[in-house]
Amino acid sequence: MKRAILLNTPELPCPGTHYFHTVKFLSSFTEHGFTPIEASTLEQFVSISPDSGDIVYISNHGATSVSGLKALQSISHLDCVFVLWFFHDVLEEPGMPKFKRWILTGEHFRQKPKTDPHVRFWEMQKGIPNYVPLTFATSIKPDDIGRYQRNEQFKASFVGAPYQIEWCKKLHTENEGILIRYTPPFIDEKQRVAMYLSSVVSLGFHSDNNAANSVLVERVFEGLALGNIVVSDNPVCEEATDGIVKLVTSYDSLHSEIEKWWSDPISRKLQQERGMSWCKSHGTYTAVSKSFIDMMGRV
């Protein structure tokens, strides 16, 4: 039995929203014959007896602490493949063990990032042959894309952290049929998915850092998978999706895109089908995890 194991222990935690992202990613390994497992203590992890067919994910949180280094030292001899999230600097730390088999990963910078320390990470990872970017994607399985029942009551919607506040405020006050939900407080997954399914356009907005670093986030791919027209403020959105996601650089361009797709059901349907088809092949965590499995055979 091959396993995709998340190490989430007091010494080597996987905290906060990063945990939810990691669980989605590791769950996609089921599509390739792996069983996802979470180890909450080091003793539990050792008892699992990871072998050469297993992949083990470790976040960098706590990795350079005394207890973290000790924990890494105690497991570094194992034959499993360790996926090391943002261990760029950590690998050179004094006392850091040499893993037998490992893959370095981190956010997918689609172009050279603009913020520190990400510029330095970009330069470092270019020279590491066993680096694989952990591309954000949707956790929806490829076979489920296109099977969701849509009920298009709203022109556009956004759910997430408060990005592009002025655009959203203006949309909400000047237009009918705009659904904006900032989090926290968080809503459950059923409500969140319902927001996508009830609107024509999904607003794929980003934090300033993610836009500056060319990191395309999950909401872009979730919108495509659920049948939305997706527009985004991230400069790499069109290049990264073969022109499927549309870049908006101003309120006027945003408003124009929303009205265009709302007023033309025939073109809208064709674009939605293009988006789902593209996402089914390229925008799922199932596709992302396959790139890690391919690297496993080379390390």
One Martini backbone bead per residue (centre of mass of N, CA, C, O) as a GRO file, in nm:
protein
  299
    1MET     BB    1   0.090   0.039   0.027
    2LYS     BB    2   0.047   0.358  -0.066
    3ARG     BB    3   0.151   0.677   0.085
    4ALA     BB    4   0.021   1.001   0.204
    5ILE     BB    5   0.205   1.185   0.439
    6LEU     BB    6   0.129   1.385   0.717
    7LEU     BB    7   0.333   1.593   0.908
    8ASN     BB    8   0.166   1.681   1.235
    9THR     BB    9   0.354   1.797   1.481
   10PRO     BB   10   0.490   1.963   1.739
   11GLU     BB   11   0.773   1.979   1.586
   12LEU     BB   12   0.607   1.947   1.284
   13PRO     BB   13   0.405   2.164   1.175
   14CYS     BB   14   0.070   2.231   1.005
   15PRO     BB   15  -0.064   2.532   0.988
   16GLY     BB   16  -0.354   2.655   0.931
   17THR     BB   17  -0.424   2.711   0.602
   18HIS     BB   18  -0.200   2.518   0.511
   19TYR     BB   19  -0.340   2.261   0.597
   20PHE     BB   20  -0.582   2.264   0.399
   21HIS     BB   21  -0.412   2.260   0.145
   22THR     BB   22  -0.256   1.995   0.205
   23VAL     BB   23  -0.496   1.804   0.220
   24LYS     BB   24  -0.587   1.843  -0.068
   25PHE     BB   25  -0.331   1.749  -0.204
   26LEU     BB   26  -0.304   1.461  -0.069
   27SER     BB   27  -0.587   1.356  -0.157
   28SER     BB   28  -0.509   1.331  -0.471
   29PHE     BB   29  -0.346   1.055  -0.445
   30THR     BB   30  -0.585   0.859  -0.479
   31GLU     BB   31  -0.582   0.875  -0.800
   32HIS     BB   32  -0.281   0.703  -0.769
   33GLY     BB   33  -0.301   0.481  -0.514
   34PHE     BB   34  -0.314   0.644  -0.252
   35THR     BB   35  -0.299   0.688   0.110
   36PRO     BB   36  -0.410   0.908   0.328
   37ILE     BB   37  -0.209   1.041   0.606
   38GLU     BB   38  -0.201   1.141   0.955
   39ALA     BB   39   0.060   1.256   1.171
   40SER     BB   40   0.057   1.374   1.521
   41THR     BB   41   0.311   1.197   1.582
   42LEU     BB   42   0.617   1.056   1.581
   43GLU     BB   43   0.533   0.777   1.678
   44GLN     BB   44   0.317   0.731   1.466
   45PHE     BB   45   0.497   0.757   1.221
   46VAL     BB   46   0.693   0.523   1.287
   47SER     BB   47   0.464   0.301   1.302
   48ILE     BB   48   0.406   0.311   0.990
   49SER     BB   49   0.658   0.253   0.822
   50PRO     BB   50   0.804   0.400   0.602
   51ASP     BB   51   0.861   0.365   0.255
   52SER     BB   52   0.953   0.385  -0.082
   53GLY     BB   53   0.628   0.431  -0.162
   54ASP     BB   54   0.632   0.689   0.005
   55ILE     BB   55   0.492   1.009   0.096
   56VAL     BB   56   0.632   1.300   0.281
   57TYR     BB   57   0.504   1.580   0.448
   58ILE     BB   58   0.692   1.892   0.519
   59SER     BB   59   0.698   2.165   0.695
   60ASN     BB   60   0.884   2.458   0.800
   61HIS     BB   61   0.746   2.454   1.065
   62GLY     BB   62   0.998   2.401   1.307
   63ALA     BB   63   1.265   2.291   1.160
   64THR     BB   64   1.485   2.489   1.335
   65SER     BB   65   1.433   2.371   1.584
   66VAL     BB   66   1.537   2.164   1.816
   67SER     BB   67   1.301   1.957   1.784
   68GLY     BB   68   1.295   1.955   1.475
   69LEU     BB   69   1.585   1.857   1.419
   70LYS     BB   70   1.559   1.597   1.581
   71ALA     BB   71   1.330   1.475   1.418
   72LEU     BB   72   1.470   1.475   1.140
   73GLN     BB   73   1.711   1.299   1.226
   74SER     BB   74   1.528   1.038   1.303
   75ILE     BB   75   1.406   1.017   0.975
   76SER     BB   76   1.623   1.056   0.735
   77HIS     BB   77   1.681   0.734   0.671
   78LEU     BB   78   1.445   0.697   0.514
   79ASP     BB   79   1.300   0.575   0.196
   80CYS     BB   80   1.126   0.786   0.163
   81VAL     BB   81   0.961   1.071   0.028
   82PHE     BB   82   1.039   1.400   0.086
   83VAL     BB   83   0.832   1.682   0.121
   84LEU     BB   84   0.966   2.020   0.117
   85TRP     BB   85   0.842   2.306   0.253
   86PHE     BB   86   1.040   2.560   0.231
   87PHE     BB   87   1.371   2.447   0.252
   88HIS     BB   88   1.580   2.635   0.131
   89ASP     BB   89   1.729   2.727   0.398
   90VAL     BB   90   1.717   2.469   0.580
   91LEU     BB   91   1.925   2.280   0.430
   92GLU     BB   92   2.174   2.477   0.558
   93GLU     BB   93   2.146   2.409   0.836
   94PRO     BB   94   2.268   2.342   1.124
   95GLY     BB   95   2.198   1.995   1.164
   96MET     BB   96   2.098   1.913   0.897
   97PRO     BB   97   1.995   1.656   0.741
   98LYS     BB   98   2.041   1.392   0.507
   99PHE     BB   99   1.842   1.295   0.276
  100LYS     BB  100   1.784   1.034   0.072
  101ARG     BB  101   1.485   1.143  -0.017
  102TRP     BB  102   1.387   1.440  -0.211
  103ILE     BB  103   1.153   1.727  -0.230
  104LEU     BB  104   1.128   2.042  -0.337
  105THR     BB  105   0.899   2.306  -0.230
  106GLY     BB  106   0.645   2.550  -0.341
  107GLU     BB  107   0.541   2.807  -0.466
  108HIS     BB  108   0.422   2.911  -0.785
  109PHE     BB  109   0.645   3.085  -0.976
  110ARG     BB  110   0.582   3.201  -1.299
  111GLN     BB  111   0.763   3.433  -1.214
  112LYS     BB  112   0.960   3.658  -1.106
  113PRO     BB  113   0.973   3.775  -0.815
  114LYS     BB  114   0.933   4.086  -0.591
  115THR     BB  115   0.987   3.950  -0.311
  116ASP     BB  116   1.097   3.905   0.003
  117PRO     BB  117   1.255   3.589  -0.026
  118HIS     BB  118   1.158   3.496  -0.320
  119VAL     BB  119   1.392   3.568  -0.502
  120ARG     BB  120   1.593   3.375  -0.368
  121PHE     BB  121   1.431   3.116  -0.414
  122TRP     BB  122   1.425   3.128  -0.719
  123GLU     BB  123   1.734   3.101  -0.753
  124MET     BB  124   1.774   2.834  -0.601
  125GLN     BB  125   1.565   2.635  -0.750
  126LYS     BB  126   1.699   2.641  -1.036
  127GLY     BB  127   1.950   2.443  -0.907
  128ILE     BB  128   1.722   2.216  -0.841
  129PRO     BB  129   1.627   1.914  -0.974
  130ASN     BB  130   1.420   1.840  -0.709
  131TYR     BB  131   1.208   2.054  -0.806
  132VAL     BB  132   0.854   2.116  -0.716
  133PRO     BB  133   0.581   2.280  -0.771
  134LEU     BB  134   0.298   2.392  -0.575
  135THR     BB  135   0.024   2.409  -0.735
  136PHE     BB  136  -0.248   2.561  -0.746
  137ALA     BB  137  -0.588   2.427  -0.708
  138THR     BB  138  -0.830   2.183  -0.736
  139SER     BB  139  -1.007   1.925  -0.548
  140ILE     BB  140  -1.157   1.852  -0.780
  141LYS     BB  141  -1.235   1.605  -0.971
  142PRO     BB  142  -1.226   1.552  -1.297
  143ASP     BB  143  -1.501   1.377  -1.316
  144ASP     BB  144  -1.673   1.624  -1.166
  145ILE     BB  145  -1.646   1.805  -1.389
  146GLY     BB  146  -1.972   1.920  -1.496
  147ARG     BB  147  -2.182   1.800  -1.252
  148TYR     BB  148  -2.285   2.066  -1.161
  149GLN     BB  149  -2.549   2.252  -1.042
  150ARG     BB  150  -2.670   2.541  -1.186
  151ASN     BB  151  -2.771   2.890  -1.050
  152GLU     BB  152  -2.797   3.193  -1.219
  153GLN     BB  153  -2.845   3.487  -1.018
  154PHE     BB  154  -2.556   3.611  -1.056
  155LYS     BB  155  -2.306   3.790  -1.196
  156ALA     BB  156  -2.118   3.803  -0.925
  157SER     BB  157  -1.841   3.666  -0.717
  158PHE     BB  158  -1.704   3.669  -0.369
  159VAL     BB  159  -1.474   3.463  -0.168
  160GLY     BB  160  -1.283   3.602   0.102
  161ALA     BB  161  -1.048   3.793   0.136
  162PRO     BB  162  -1.002   4.148   0.138
  163TYR     BB  163  -0.999   4.215  -0.190
  164GLN     BB  164  -1.059   4.471  -0.377
  165ILE     BB  165  -1.253   4.671  -0.219
  166GLU     BB  166  -1.330   4.903  -0.412
  167TRP     BB  167  -1.446   4.735  -0.638
  168CYS     BB  168  -1.659   4.583  -0.469
  169LYS     BB  169  -1.810   4.830  -0.365
  170LYS     BB  170  -1.889   4.941  -0.644
  171LEU     BB  171  -2.038   4.697  -0.748
  172HIS     BB  172  -2.250   4.680  -0.514
  173THR     BB  173  -2.369   4.984  -0.558
  174GLU     BB  174  -2.400   4.984  -0.901
  175ASN     BB  175  -2.506   4.676  -0.885
  176GLU     BB  176  -2.679   4.407  -0.963
  177GLY     BB  177  -2.587   4.086  -0.871
  178ILE     BB  178  -2.377   4.105  -0.620
  179LEU     BB  179  -2.151   3.873  -0.446
  180ILE     BB  180  -2.016   3.937  -0.118
  181ARG     BB  181  -1.767   3.741   0.089
  182TYR     BB  182  -1.601   3.792   0.370
  183THR     BB  183  -1.305   3.647   0.522
  184PRO     BB  184  -1.373   3.650   0.811
  185PRO     BB  185  -1.613   3.467   0.860
  186PHE     BB  186  -1.661   3.146   0.800
  187ILE     BB  187  -1.779   2.917   0.570
  188ASP     BB  188  -1.906   2.658   0.450
  189GLU     BB  189  -1.859   2.458   0.179
  190LYS     BB  190  -2.147   2.460   0.070
  191GLN     BB  191  -2.176   2.771   0.056
  192ARG     BB  192  -1.931   2.833  -0.118
  193VAL     BB  193  -2.013   2.668  -0.368
  194ALA     BB  194  -2.290   2.812  -0.409
  195MET     BB  195  -2.170   3.080  -0.502
  196TYR     BB  196  -2.053   2.983  -0.765
  197LEU     BB  197  -2.322   2.842  -0.885
  198SER     BB  198  -2.490   3.139  -0.872
  199SER     BB  199  -2.266   3.249  -1.076
  200VAL     BB  200  -2.101   3.364  -1.355
  201VAL     BB  201  -1.877   3.533  -1.208
  202SER     BB  202  -1.546   3.495  -1.092
  203LEU     BB  203  -1.340   3.651  -0.846
  204GLY     BB  204  -0.979   3.632  -0.886
  205PHE     BB  205  -0.845   3.743  -0.623
  206HIS     BB  206  -0.549   3.900  -0.467
  207SER     BB  207  -0.286   3.942  -0.313
  208ASP     BB  208  -0.020   4.140  -0.344
  209ASN     BB  209   0.196   3.916  -0.323
  210ASN     BB  210   0.082   3.712  -0.528
  211ALA     BB  211   0.086   3.906  -0.766
  212ALA     BB  212   0.394   3.979  -0.749
  213ASN     BB  213   0.469   3.644  -0.754
  214SER     BB  214   0.287   3.476  -0.952
  215VAL     BB  215   0.041   3.357  -0.770
  216LEU     BB  216  -0.202   3.120  -0.822
  217VAL     BB  217  -0.503   3.058  -0.681
  218GLU     BB  218  -0.763   2.848  -0.604
  219ARG     BB  219  -1.015   3.022  -0.696
  220VAL     BB  220  -0.961   3.001  -0.997
  221PHE     BB  221  -1.001   2.684  -1.023
  222GLU     BB  222  -1.274   2.660  -0.888
  223GLY     BB  223  -1.434   2.829  -1.088
  224LEU     BB  224  -1.381   2.654  -1.336
  225ALA     BB  225  -1.486   2.378  -1.220
  226LEU     BB  226  -1.788   2.522  -1.160
  227GLY     BB  227  -1.852   2.713  -1.432
  228ASN     BB  228  -1.700   2.976  -1.448
  229ILE     BB  229  -1.624   3.288  -1.505
  230VAL     BB  230  -1.287   3.413  -1.497
  231VAL     BB  231  -1.145   3.680  -1.314
  232SER     BB  232  -0.829   3.875  -1.280
  233ASP     BB  233  -0.545   4.050  -1.106
  234ASN     BB  234  -0.337   3.855  -1.225
  235PRO     BB  235  -0.089   3.886  -1.464
  236VAL     BB  236  -0.077   3.546  -1.519
  237CYS     BB  237  -0.364   3.428  -1.587
  238GLU     BB  238  -0.355   3.388  -1.897
  239GLU     BB  239  -0.095   3.226  -1.937
  240ALA     BB  240  -0.170   2.992  -1.723
  241THR     BB  241  -0.472   2.942  -1.900
  242ASP     BB  242  -0.475   2.988  -2.208
  243GLY     BB  243  -0.689   3.246  -2.186
  244ILE     BB  244  -0.935   3.187  -1.996
  245VAL     BB  245  -0.847   3.393  -1.805
  246LYS     BB  246  -0.926   3.728  -1.721
  247LEU     BB  247  -0.782   4.035  -1.724
  248VAL     BB  248  -0.795   4.291  -1.466
  249THR     BB  249  -0.695   4.658  -1.418
  250SER     BB  250  -0.991   4.771  -1.365
  251TYR     BB  251  -1.304   4.861  -1.306
  252ASP     BB  252  -1.395   4.886  -1.600
  253SER     BB  253  -1.294   4.603  -1.692
  254LEU     BB  254  -1.461   4.446  -1.491
  255HIS     BB  255  -1.744   4.546  -1.570
  256SER     BB  256  -1.728   4.459  -1.866
  257GLU     BB  257  -1.699   4.154  -1.824
  258ILE     BB  258  -1.958   4.103  -1.670
  259GLU     BB  259  -2.159   4.216  -1.884
  260LYS     BB  260  -2.080   4.037  -2.121
  261TRP     BB  261  -2.155   3.755  -1.991
  262TRP     BB  262  -2.446   3.822  -1.897
  263SER     BB  263  -2.560   3.918  -2.201
  264ASP     BB  264  -2.420   3.629  -2.329
  265PRO     BB  265  -2.516   3.307  -2.318
  266ILE     BB  266  -2.363   3.174  -2.554
  267SER     BB  267  -2.071   3.262  -2.491
  268ARG     BB  268  -2.073   3.169  -2.200
  269LYS     BB  269  -2.103   2.863  -2.247
  270LEU     BB  270  -1.841   2.827  -2.407
  271GLN     BB  271  -1.650   2.935  -2.185
  272GLN     BB  272  -1.724   2.735  -1.965
  273GLU     BB  273  -1.637   2.481  -2.123
  274ARG     BB  274  -1.345   2.563  -2.158
  275GLY     BB  275  -1.274   2.585  -1.856
  276MET     BB  276  -1.343   2.291  -1.774
  277SER     BB  277  -1.156   2.148  -1.972
  278TRP     BB  278  -0.893   2.272  -1.877
  279CYS     BB  279  -0.916   2.195  -1.574
  280LYS     BB  280  -0.930   1.887  -1.607
  281SER     BB  281  -0.622   1.880  -1.720
  282HIS     BB  282  -0.467   2.137  -1.529
  283GLY     BB  283  -0.650   2.234  -1.239
  284THR     BB  284  -0.569   1.990  -1.054
  285TYR     BB  285  -0.440   1.800  -0.796
  286THR     BB  286  -0.406   1.549  -0.967
  287ALA     BB  287  -0.195   1.681  -1.157
  288VAL     BB  288   0.007   1.777  -0.943
  289SER     BB  289   0.075   1.499  -0.807
  290LYS     BB  290   0.197   1.368  -1.061
  291SER     BB  291   0.466   1.534  -1.055
  292PHE     BB  292   0.567   1.397  -0.790
  293ILE     BB  293   0.563   1.104  -0.882
  294ASP     BB  294   0.764   1.141  -1.110
  295MET     BB  295   0.999   1.232  -0.919
  296MET     BB  296   1.023   0.979  -0.741
  297GLY     BB  297   1.170   0.813  -0.982
  298ARG     BB  298   1.443   1.031  -0.958
  299VAL     BB  299   1.533   1.011  -0.623
   0.00000   0.00000   0.00000
